[in-house]
Amino acid sequence: MLTWGAFFLKSPPFVLAIAGMGAWAWFKSGQERVLLWCLVVFAGAPFVSVLFMKTALSTVQISAVYLPLAVLAGGIGARRWGRAGRVGLILLAVGAVSDMAWCRANPLAYFNFFAGGKNQGYRWLADSDQDWGQWLPQLKSYWDKQGRPGLLLAYSGASDPSAYGLVFQDLVSSALYVREPRETVIPIKEKRVLLAVGTKMIQSEPRLFAWLQNNLKPIAQPDPCFFVYDLTGNAEAFRWAAALYSITKRPHRAQWALAYAQTLN
């Protein structure tokens, strides 16, 4: 049930509707019935397999479903459509194009409007359906617009943030995004400090981010995979950062956070 739910939360509804109309048109035409049923079985097999598994599959694992759906959508040309049918197809096509433009070339973290839209995906699914580093350019753009303040980063993608021009200090990251992290240390005299937290980090390490969730509200969500918090002038936030550095066995960084908190006091 979880697999089916995940699929329909991440599937573009207009595309599914077009595929359904294509399959129906193909069936009514009576052409190549054997091939039609082969495609239907191909599309349905991943869902049937779920019944024999103890855990849910990710939408990445069932992405092969889209191949037969694309072919079934081609069945639209197998019959003559009346005026109402043509208008319906045009509206669905416009909706599909608009939906794809809305997700802005990021189909990985796409969630349809039934899930609340792309910025609400973290409430439903995690891991491979969220952050692989694809939104680092948008985070960089937001950071630039803020005047490039000191940046703490909690991140779980596969890309190197410094490759996109981000100058940051790592807070806690669950993925080893480069062999030798290219982070910097925020100067104690830095007046403004922002914290960017990946949604995947909040999902995978709720214990570590419990204080943040309970005491601060994000000032921005520049993309679906990052929340930004303003730690400026908040000594308690830096003491919390010191605790995280201690838990992750980085005493020098813990000393830095405590020193920063001390300057605020």
Order of alpha helices (4+ residues) and beta strands (2+ residues): alpha-alpha-alpha-alpha-alpha-alpha-beta-beta-beta-alpha-alpha-beta-beta-alpha-alpha
